[in-house]
Amino acid sequence: MTGLEFLKNKNDNLYYSLSIFMNMDVQRSLFVLYLLQLGITQGEIGILQSFLFFSSVALEIPSGLLADRYGRKSSLIIGFLGLSLSGVGFLLFSSFIPFAIIFCLFGASIAMGSGADRALLYDNLLAENRTAEYPKILSRARAIGAVSLGLSMLLGGVLQDAMSWNSVYIFFAISKLIGALVVIFLPEVKLPSLSLNPNNKSDIRNEKADGAFTSLIKFFRSKKGAFLIPLFIGYALFELSTIPLFIYGQPFFSMQGLEIPIIAGIYAAVEAVSALMFMAAGFICSKHSLGIIAFTTTGIVALLLFILSLNIGILTSIAAFLLIMSLPAIYETSYETYIHDNVESRIRASCLSVANLVNSVIIGISYTVFGGLVDIYGFSLTLLIVAATCFAGLFGVGTTLLLGEQKAQSKKQEA
């Protein structure tokens, strides 16, 4: 192995290590049950989740701009420290108002790391002329992260059952502190202000480079940036079909009579299957376009939501739930690769933050709406409504892809 190959492998392995600690979350499959046993109602939990997402919304773009301006590693470290502090907060408080503050901190901390890790990876690869490897490395990192999340959720169930709720949140807080230490060892290549395109050629500019915020505004005012907005909305509507269900699946399975360790095992299995999907995503994304992946994944997930709404047996429900939660791994990889291929390096984290902002707004609203629909219409009819909304997201994705194709054809005709 040459020195260059060793360095590449070392950097890739460090990024995989980052993915382990970013996704390690022993309380993820249990926190709703924890809050319920404290006396927090399901309606209040929905509001807390909305607080989390809206606090994430408030910091999405500022955090992206900070990451682009002062470094992606700094943003990641702040995010890890905030998550650790929120874990301590779960140990100290037991009423709604303190938890509202804790969930806001949690959301803000997520925003600080949101997009910074992928921007860091893509620009490091860009500096090494390795952007073609991005889908493969990202899918591997996400697979590793899914395994980490699955095992940690399983561990959370064991810790709670064998020891106490406190042990779950002590472990959570410590794991995030370790994550902050891992970030310190990651490389961060400082690219010049001249942007580099996905084909690894310099985009030479004579004028002075704009600031990150000014560049971001100009980008989304341009046709190239504007045609990404429908994609952001369409993907967020697809995410709406899975993320709230991930949270409300906990009381759903509890009402089916399953014990906490079994529920934790189901969520661990979700991540195990997701890991397999992420491993396959790199290959699938290299063979198929975003359009094919988006339409296929959406159709399958909508069908599975319909099957889950029938509630025809616990085993069938578990199988449908596993696939609904894991199939988006393929869609997500293709979606993020498409964004990276259409933005400049100097505003990469900021553009991802805009995408996450759109996602957070829609998901934040959906938590409250999902909980309200379940209270009014029941779980089954709510899933049918969600399936219809999932299909609606295809209009946004189709609009972006159509506009992108028209632009590509126009450039060919000009050439």
C-alpha positions, 0 to 999 in steps of 0.5 A: 500500500502506497503512502497516498493510499494509506492516507486515503484509507485513514481519512475514510476510516476517520469519517466512518468513525464520525458516523458511528458517534453521530448515529449512536443514540441509546435513547432513540427507540425509548424516549417517548416511553420515558416521557410517558412514564414521567407523565408527559402526554402524547400530545405534549410529546408531539409539541416537544418534537415540533419544538425540536424541529423548529429550533433546528429550523431556526439554526439551519441556515446560520449553522451552515453559514458558520460551517462554511465560514469558520469550518465544518469541524467547529460546527460538528464539535458544537453540535456534539457538546449540545447533544451531550448537555441535552442528555444531562437535561433528561436526567435532571428534569421531569416536567414539560417546560424544562423539556421544551428547553431541552428539546430546543437545545437538542434541535439546535445541536442537530442543526450545528452538525446538519450538513457539515459532515457531508460537506466536509466529506465531499470537499475532502474528496474534491481536493483529492479528485475523488468525488466519483467515490462520494456515493460509495463512501457516503453509503458505507458511512450511512450503513455503519451509522445505521448499525451503530444506531441499531446496536445502540438502541438495542443497548438502550433497551438492555440498559433500561431493563437491567439497570435504570432510565438514568443509565440510558441517558448517562451513556448517551451524554458520554457517547456524544462527548466522545464524538466531539473528540473524534472530530478533532482528528478528522482532516479538513481541507480548506479549498480556495475561494475559487469554486470547483465543479463536480468534474474537478475543474477550476471555475476561474473567477476574476472578481473577488469572491463573495461572502458565503451568505451573499453567494447563497442568496445569489445561488438560489436567485439563479435558475440553477439554485431555484430549480432545486427548491421543488426537489427539497419540498418533494423529498421533505414530503416523502420524509414526512411519511417515515419520520413521524411514524418512527416516533409514533411507532413506539406507542403503537407497538406498546399498545400491541402488547410488546415489552420495551426490550422487544420494541428496542429490538424492532428499532435495532432491526430497522437500523440493521436493514437500513445498513443493508440498504445503505450498502446497496445504495452506492451501487444502485445510485451508480446504475439508476437516476434520481428520478427512477429511484424516487418514483420506485421508492415512493411507490413501494413505501406508499403501498407498505403504508397501506398494508400497515394501515390494515393492521392484519397481524403483528408480524406483518406490521413489523415487516412493513414497518422495517421496510418503510423505515429502511427503504429511504436509505437508497432515496436519501443517498441519490438525493444528496448526491444530486444536490452536491453535483449541483452546488459550489464548494464554498456554499456546500454546507449552506445549501445542505442547510437550506435543504434541511431547513425545508425538511425541518419545517415540513417535518416539524409541522407533521409531528403535531398534525400526525398526533392530532390525526391519530387522536381524531381518526385513528392510526389506520386512516392517518397512515392512508393520509400520509401515503397520499402526501408521500405521493404528492412529493413526486410532483416536486421531484419531477419538477426539478428533474424536468427543469434540470433536463431542459437546462442540460438540453439547452446547454447542449444546443448552445454548444 
